[in-house]
């Protein structure tokens, strides 16, 4: 069977970090890896491609088109499915990805034939075998099919981490990057997160229980990565000392020499300083740290397991070890101008290399959605607004326009006065810095547009 796997194009009006962190479509690479033995499969990355899906279909004549999705992609994915059906209504349309897992009902549409609630080797192989044979026969666990009224078998499951085929995106790989590191690959070493922060979707997707991916799968995956940099996408790479040491043992045993970037918790940085020091010797270059706020009360509300003083300790440890810190913060909807000013002072005192500030976003699948439901500026079906960059909760301490102004001023401040430009140029090269600066300008322009609009 001829299968085209599609990543949708960027949503132009969305404010996201895709201009700074542009990763490969790992889920599609996994699906490719499972299906390639028995099917003719191709990945079509519309974030890079310049031709339309319609033109691609004319060129390759697929029998099935599978499209991945994030929350903001719902309308675009439906448009793409309609485009496929308009070109040839005999082509099977299949939707999967994060949004299909969190809210499969968003894709109940006549142009969508099948929806993956979750994906594993068994249901992938089963669906495409049945499609090739021309008969569905019955429902499949984890898949909602139009011919069965999108009914579920009610068997619960989660996305499986399967061995990706990195060669499937060979023609795109030079474009994939993480801030100044380009090209860069992404992979996962462990799944789940016991911290269960109140604003985070990851643990709801991967589960509360933490565990390591099969080490043999990890070795096979690591061995095929050609890029000099790997972003480890674990929700908290420093979940335990045993986890860090297991990874170090694996890469030392394989003789891997790479730049590594990880997400790391403040508590993990403090508790496992010695293991992190070993990791630095093996290539750790940067840690993405969610400091989130400058108020202990808000950290407690978010169910973070750290304090403001812990943030300072973690920042000092990473500075001492020579590791770059990419800090993230969430602007609370109840902040006033003094709070934004305090945030700027706090960021300056932490001295991160890179900083991002986004408005608190209470996704419909999170408990805090109910808390702020009566203050939401958009409803749950305004999918393209839910991008982490746009203000979703009506501010209580100032007008919406002033709130956007404070966000803009704060982002300008950290980019001009806090982020370590000289160090970045020395480490990443001038062209990468220009690319990041261009991405920053896009975000600033969007904030100015929203400020004027509101």
C-alpha positions as CSV (number, residue, x, y, z in Angstrom):
1,X,0.0,0.0,0.0
2,X,1.3,3.5,-0.8
3,X,1.1,5.7,2.3
4,X,1.9,9.4,2.6
5,X,2.6,10.6,6.2
6,X,2.1,14.4,6.6
7,X,3.1,17.0,9.2
8,X,0.9,20.1,8.7
9,X,2.4,23.5,7.9
10,X,2.9,26.2,10.7
11,X,-0.2,28.2,11.7
12,X,0.9,31.6,10.6
13,X,-1.0,33.6,13.3
14,X,0.0,31.3,16.1
15,X,2.7,32.5,18.6
16,X,4.9,29.4,19.2
17,X,8.6,28.5,19.7
18,X,8.8,26.8,16.3
19,X,11.1,29.5,15.1
20,X,13.6,28.6,17.8
21,X,13.0,24.9,18.4
22,X,12.1,23.2,15.1
23,X,12.3,19.5,15.7
24,X,11.9,16.5,13.4
25,X,8.4,14.8,13.2
26,X,9.5,11.9,15.5
27,X,6.0,10.3,15.7
28,X,5.8,10.0,11.9
29,X,9.3,8.6,11.8
30,X,8.2,5.9,14.2
31,X,5.1,5.1,12.1
32,X,7.4,4.9,9.0
33,X,9.7,2.5,10.9
34,X,6.8,0.2,11.6
35,X,5.1,0.3,8.2
36,X,8.1,0.4,5.8
37,X,8.5,-3.4,5.7
38,X,5.1,-4.1,4.1
39,X,4.2,-0.7,2.6
40,X,5.6,2.0,0.4
41,X,5.8,4.9,2.8
42,X,6.9,8.6,2.5
43,X,7.0,11.5,4.9
44,X,5.9,14.9,3.7
45,X,6.9,17.7,6.1
46,X,4.8,20.7,5.2
47,X,6.7,22.9,7.6
48,X,9.5,22.7,5.1
49,X,8.0,21.8,1.8
50,X,7.0,24.5,-0.7
51,X,4.5,22.5,-2.7
52,X,0.9,21.9,-1.7
53,X,-0.5,18.6,-0.5
54,X,-2.8,18.6,-3.6
55,X,0.3,18.8,-5.8
56,X,2.1,16.1,-3.8
57,X,-0.8,13.7,-4.2
58,X,-0.8,14.2,-7.9
59,X,2.9,13.4,-7.9
60,X,2.9,10.3,-5.7
61,X,-0.8,9.0,-5.9
62,X,-1.0,7.6,-2.3
63,X,-3.7,5.2,-1.3
64,X,-3.7,6.5,2.3
65,X,-2.7,9.9,3.8
66,X,-1.9,10.0,7.6
67,X,-1.7,13.4,9.2
68,X,-0.3,14.2,12.7
69,X,-1.8,17.0,14.9
70,X,-1.2,19.3,17.8
71,X,-4.0,21.3,19.4
72,X,-3.6,24.3,17.2
73,X,-3.6,22.2,14.0
74,X,-7.2,20.9,14.1
75,X,-8.7,23.2,11.5
76,X,-5.6,22.9,9.3
77,X,-5.8,19.1,9.5
78,X,-9.4,19.0,8.6
79,X,-8.7,21.3,5.7
80,X,-6.0,19.0,4.5
81,X,-8.3,16.0,4.8
82,X,-10.9,17.8,2.7
83,X,-8.2,18.6,0.2
84,X,-7.3,15.0,0.0
85,X,-10.9,13.8,-0.5
86,X,-11.5,16.5,-3.1
87,X,-8.5,15.2,-5.1
88,X,-9.6,11.6,-4.7
89,X,-12.3,10.4,-2.4
90,X,-11.0,6.9,-2.5
91,X,-7.8,7.9,-0.6
92,X,-8.1,6.8,3.1
93,X,-7.5,9.8,5.5
94,X,-6.1,9.0,8.9
95,X,-5.4,11.5,11.8
96,X,-3.2,10.9,14.8
97,X,-0.9,12.9,17.2
98,X,-1.3,14.7,20.4
99,X,-4.7,16.3,19.7
100,X,-6.2,13.0,18.5
101,X,-5.2,11.5,21.9
102,X,-6.5,14.4,24.0
103,X,-9.6,15.2,22.0
104,X,-10.4,12.7,19.2
105,X,-13.9,14.2,18.9
106,X,-12.3,17.3,17.3
107,X,-11.8,15.2,14.1
108,X,-15.3,13.7,13.8
109,X,-15.7,15.0,10.3
110,X,-16.9,13.4,7.1
111,X,-13.4,13.9,5.4
112,X,-11.7,11.9,8.2
113,X,-11.9,8.1,7.9
114,X,-9.9,6.9,10.9
115,X,-8.6,8.6,14.1
116,X,-5.8,7.1,16.2
117,X,-6.5,7.7,19.9
118,X,-3.2,6.2,20.6
119,X,-0.6,4.4,18.4
120,X,1.3,1.2,18.9
121,X,2.8,-1.4,16.5
122,X,-0.2,-3.7,16.8
123,X,-2.9,-1.2,15.8
124,X,-0.8,0.4,13.1
125,X,-0.1,-2.9,11.4
126,X,-3.7,-4.0,11.8
127,X,-5.3,-0.9,10.3
128,X,-3.1,-0.6,7.3
129,X,-3.3,-4.3,6.6
130,X,-7.1,-4.1,6.6
131,X,-7.0,-1.0,4.4
132,X,-4.8,-2.8,1.9
133,X,-7.2,-5.8,2.0
134,X,-10.2,-3.4,1.5
135,X,-12.2,-4.5,4.6
136,X,-12.3,-3.2,8.1
137,X,-14.4,-6.0,9.5
138,X,-14.5,-4.7,13.1
139,X,-13.3,-1.9,15.4
140,X,-9.6,-1.8,16.3
141,X,-8.3,-0.9,19.8
142,X,-7.1,2.7,19.9
143,X,-8.8,3.7,16.6
144,X,-12.1,5.4,15.9
145,X,-13.3,4.7,12.3
146,X,-16.0,6.6,10.5
147,X,-17.7,3.5,9.2
148,X,-18.4,2.5,12.9
149,X,-19.6,6.0,13.8
150,X,-16.2,6.8,15.4
151,X,-17.1,4.5,18.2
152,X,-14.2,3.3,20.5
153,X,-13.6,-0.2,21.7
154,X,-13.1,1.6,25.1
155,X,-9.7,-0.1,25.6
156,X,-7.4,2.5,27.1
157,X,-3.8,2.9,25.9
158,X,-0.9,5.3,25.4
159,X,1.4,6.2,22.5
160,X,4.2,3.7,22.3
161,X,7.8,4.8,21.8
162,X,8.7,2.8,18.7
163,X,12.0,2.7,16.9
164,X,12.0,5.7,14.4
165,X,13.6,5.5,11.0
166,X,15.6,8.6,10.8
167,X,16.4,8.1,7.1
168,X,12.8,8.7,6.4
169,X,13.4,12.5,6.8
170,X,16.9,12.5,5.3
171,X,16.1,15.3,2.9
172,X,14.8,17.6,5.7
173,X,17.3,16.9,8.5
174,X,19.5,19.9,7.9
175,X,16.6,22.1,8.9
176,X,15.8,20.6,12.3
177,X,17.3,22.6,15.1
178,X,17.2,23.6,18.8
179,X,18.0,27.3,19.2
180,X,21.6,27.6,17.9
181,X,22.2,23.9,17.6
182,X,21.6,22.9,14.0
183,X,21.1,20.3,12.8
184,X,19.8,18.5,15.8
185,X,17.9,15.3,16.4
186,X,15.4,14.5,19.2
187,X,14.8,11.3,21.1
188,X,13.4,10.1,24.4
189,X,15.1,8.0,27.1
190,X,12.4,7.8,29.7
191,X,8.6,8.3,29.7
192,X,6.1,9.6,32.3
193,X,6.5,12.2,35.1
194,X,5.6,11.8,38.7
195,X,5.7,15.5,39.4
196,X,2.3,16.1,37.6
197,X,2.6,19.9,37.5
198,X,-0.9,21.4,37.2
199,X,-0.2,23.3,33.9
200,X,1.6,20.4,32.1
201,X,0.0,18.2,29.4
202,X,3.0,15.9,29.1
203,X,2.4,13.7,32.1
204,X,-1.3,13.4,31.1
205,X,-0.2,12.0,27.7
206,X,2.7,9.8,28.9
207,X,1.4,8.9,32.3
208,X,2.2,9.6,36.0
209,X,4.5,6.5,36.3
210,X,8.1,7.1,35.3
211,X,10.1,4.4,33.4
212,X,12.9,3.9,30.9
213,X,12.4,3.0,27.3
214,X,13.8,-0.4,26.3
215,X,17.6,0.1,26.4
216,X,18.1,-2.0,23.3
217,X,15.7,0.2,21.4
218,X,17.5,3.3,22.7
219,X,20.9,1.9,21.5
220,X,19.6,1.1,18.1
221,X,18.0,4.6,17.8
222,X,21.2,6.4,19.1
223,X,23.4,4.5,16.6
224,X,21.5,5.8,13.6
225,X,21.6,9.5,14.6
226,X,24.1,11.4,12.5
227,X,23.5,14.9,13.9
228,X,26.1,16.3,16.3
229,X,23.4,17.4,18.7
230,X,20.6,15.4,20.4
231,X,17.7,17.0,22.3
232,X,16.5,14.5,24.9
233,X,12.7,15.2,25.1
234,X,12.0,13.5,28.5
235,X,9.7,15.6,30.6
236,X,12.4,15.6,33.3
237,X,15.8,14.0,32.4
238,X,16.9,14.5,36.0
239,X,14.0,12.5,37.5
240,X,16.5,10.3,39.4
241,X,20.2,9.7,39.8
242,X,19.8,6.2,38.6
243,X,18.3,7.4,35.3
244,X,21.1,9.9,34.6
245,X,23.7,7.2,35.4
246,X,22.0,4.6,33.2
247,X,22.1,7.0,30.3
248,X,25.8,7.9,30.9
249,X,26.6,4.2,31.0
250,X,24.8,3.6,27.7
251,X,26.5,6.4,25.8
252,X,29.9,5.7,27.3
253,X,29.5,2.0,26.3
254,X,28.6,3.0,22.7
255,X,31.4,5.6,22.5
256,X,28.9,8.4,21.7
257,X,30.3,11.9,21.4
258,X,27.4,14.3,21.0
259,X,26.1,17.6,22.3
260,X,23.2,16.9,24.6
261,X,20.3,19.2,25.5
262,X,17.7,18.1,28.1
263,X,14.7,19.3,30.1
264,X,15.6,19.3,33.7
265,X,13.7,20.0,37.0
266,X,15.0,22.4,39.6
267,X,14.9,19.7,42.3
268,X,16.8,17.2,40.1
269,X,19.5,19.7,39.4
270,X,20.0,20.3,43.1
271,X,19.8,16.6,44.2
272,X,21.9,15.1,41.5
273,X,24.7,17.7,41.0
274,X,27.5,15.1,40.9
275,X,25.7,13.0,38.2
276,X,25.1,16.1,36.1
277,X,28.8,17.0,36.5
278,X,29.6,13.6,34.9
279,X,27.0,14.3,32.2
280,X,28.8,17.6,31.4
281,X,32.0,15.6,30.8
282,X,30.0,13.4,28.3
283,X,28.6,16.3,26.3
284,X,25.7,18.0,28.2
285,X,25.5,21.6,26.8
286,X,22.2,23.1,27.9
287,X,19.3,22.5,30.2
288,X,15.7,23.8,29.7
289,X,14.5,24.7,33.1
290,X,11.0,25.7,34.0
291,X,11.5,28.3,36.7
292,X,7.9,29.5,35.9
293,X,7.5,32.4,38.3
294,X,9.1,34.6,41.0
295,X,6.5,33.8,43.6
296,X,6.5,30.8,45.9
297,X,2.7,31.0,46.2
298,X,2.3,30.5,42.5
299,X,4.8,27.6,42.4
300,X,2.7,25.9,45.1
301,X,-0.5,26.6,43.0
302,X,1.2,25.0,40.0
303,X,2.1,22.0,42.1
304,X,5.8,22.5,41.4
305,X,8.0,20.7,43.8
306,X,10.4,23.6,44.2
307,X,10.7,27.1,45.7
308,X,12.2,30.4,44.6
309,X,15.3,29.7,46.7
310,X,15.6,26.4,44.9
311,X,15.6,28.2,41.6
312,X,18.6,30.3,42.7
313,X,20.4,27.1,43.9
314,X,19.8,25.3,40.5
315,X,20.9,28.4,38.5
316,X,24.1,28.6,40.6
317,X,24.9,24.9,40.1
318,X,24.4,25.0,36.3
319,X,26.5,28.2,36.1
320,X,29.2,26.5,38.2
321,X,29.2,23.5,35.9
322,X,29.3,25.6,32.7
323,X,26.0,24.5,31.4
324,X,23.8,26.9,29.5
325,X,20.3,27.5,31.0
326,X,17.3,28.0,28.8
327,X,14.8,29.3,31.3
328,X,11.0,29.4,30.8
329,X,8.5,31.5,32.7
330,X,4.7,31.7,32.7
331,X,3.0,35.1,33.1
332,X,0.1,34.8,35.5
333,X,-3.2,36.5,34.5
334,X,-3.4,38.3,37.9
335,X,-0.1,40.1,37.5
336,X,0.0,43.9,37.5
337,X,2.8,46.2,36.1
338,X,4.8,45.8,39.4
339,X,4.8,42.0,39.0
340,X,6.1,42.2,35.5
341,X,8.8,44.6,36.7
342,X,9.7,42.1,39.5
343,X,9.8,39.3,37.0
344,X,12.4,41.2,34.9
345,X,14.5,41.8,38.0
346,X,14.2,38.1,38.9
347,X,15.3,36.9,35.5
348,X,18.3,39.2,35.5
349,X,19.3,37.8,38.9
350,X,19.1,34.2,37.7
351,X,21.3,35.0,34.6
352,X,20.0,32.5,32.1
353,X,21.5,32.3,28.6
354,X,18.1,32.3,27.0
355,X,14.7,33.1,28.4
356,X,11.1,32.6,27.2
357,X,8.0,34.0,28.8
358,X,4.5,32.8,27.8
359,X,1.1,33.4,29.2
360,X,-0.4,30.8,31.6
361,X,-2.5,28.5,29.3
362,X,-5.2,26.4,31.0
363,X,-5.7,23.7,28.4
364,X,-9.2,22.1,28.4
365,X,-7.6,18.8,29.5
366,X,-6.1,20.3,32.6
367,X,-7.8,20.9,36.1
368,X,-7.0,24.6,35.9
369,X,-9.3,25.0,32.9
370,X,-12.3,24.9,35.3
371,X,-10.6,27.4,37.5
372,X,-10.3,30.0,34.8
373,X,-13.2,28.9,32.6
374,X,-15.3,32.1,33.3
375,X,-12.3,34.3,32.4
376,X,-11.3,32.6,29.1
377,X,-11.0,34.9,26.1
378,X,-11.5,32.1,23.7
379,X,-13.5,28.8,23.8
380,X,-12.0,25.3,23.6
381,X,-12.8,25.1,19.9
382,X,-10.8,28.1,19.0
383,X,-7.9,25.7,18.4
384,X,-5.5,28.0,16.7
385,X,-5.4,30.3,19.8
386,X,-4.1,27.5,22.1
387,X,-0.5,27.9,21.2
388,X,1.2,28.9,24.6
389,X,1.9,32.3,23.1
390,X,-1.5,34.1,23.1
391,X,-3.2,35.4,26.2
392,X,-6.1,33.0,27.0
393,X,-7.2,34.3,30.4
394,X,-8.6,37.8,30.8
395,X,-6.1,39.7,33.1
396,X,-7.4,41.0,36.4
397,X,-4.7,43.6,37.2
398,X,-4.7,45.6,33.9
399,X,-6.3,45.8,30.5
400,X,-5.6,43.1,28.0
401,X,-3.8,45.7,25.8
402,X,-1.5,46.7,28.7
403,X,-0.9,43.0,29.5
404,X,0.3,42.4,26.0
405,X,2.5,45.5,26.3
406,X,4.1,44.1,29.5
407,X,4.7,40.8,27.7
408,X,6.3,42.6,24.8
409,X,8.5,44.8,27.1
410,X,9.6,41.8,29.1
411,X,10.5,39.8,26.1
412,X,12.4,42.7,24.6
413,X,14.2,43.3,27.9
414,X,15.4,39.7,28.2
415,X,16.5,39.6,24.6
416,X,18.4,42.8,24.7
417,X,19.8,43.0,28.3
418,X,19.7,39.5,29.8
419,X,20.3,36.8,27.1
420,X,24.0,36.3,26.6
421,X,24.5,37.3,23.0
422,X,28.3,37.2,22.9
423,X,28.4,33.8,24.4
424,X,25.8,32.6,21.9
425,X,27.7,34.0,18.9
426,X,30.9,32.3,20.1
427,X,29.1,29.0,20.6
428,X,26.6,28.9,17.8
429,X,27.8,31.1,15.1
430,X,26.6,34.4,13.7
431,X,24.1,33.0,11.2
432,X,22.3,31.0,13.8
433,X,22.0,34.0,16.0
434,X,20.5,36.0,13.1
435,X,18.0,33.2,12.6
436,X,17.0,33.2,16.2
437,X,16.8,37.0,16.2
438,X,14.5,36.8,13.1
439,X,12.3,34.4,15.0
440,X,12.1,36.8,17.9
441,X,11.1,39.6,15.6
442,X,8.2,37.5,14.3
443,X,7.0,36.9,17.9
444,X,7.3,40.6,18.7
445,X,5.3,41.6,15.6
446,X,2.6,39.2,16.6
447,X,2.4,40.7,20.1
448,X,2.3,44.2,18.7
449,X,-0.5,43.2,16.4
450,X,-2.5,41.6,19.3
451,X,-1.8,44.7,21.5
452,X,-3.2,47.0,18.8
453,X,-6.2,44.7,18.1
454,X,-7.1,44.6,21.8
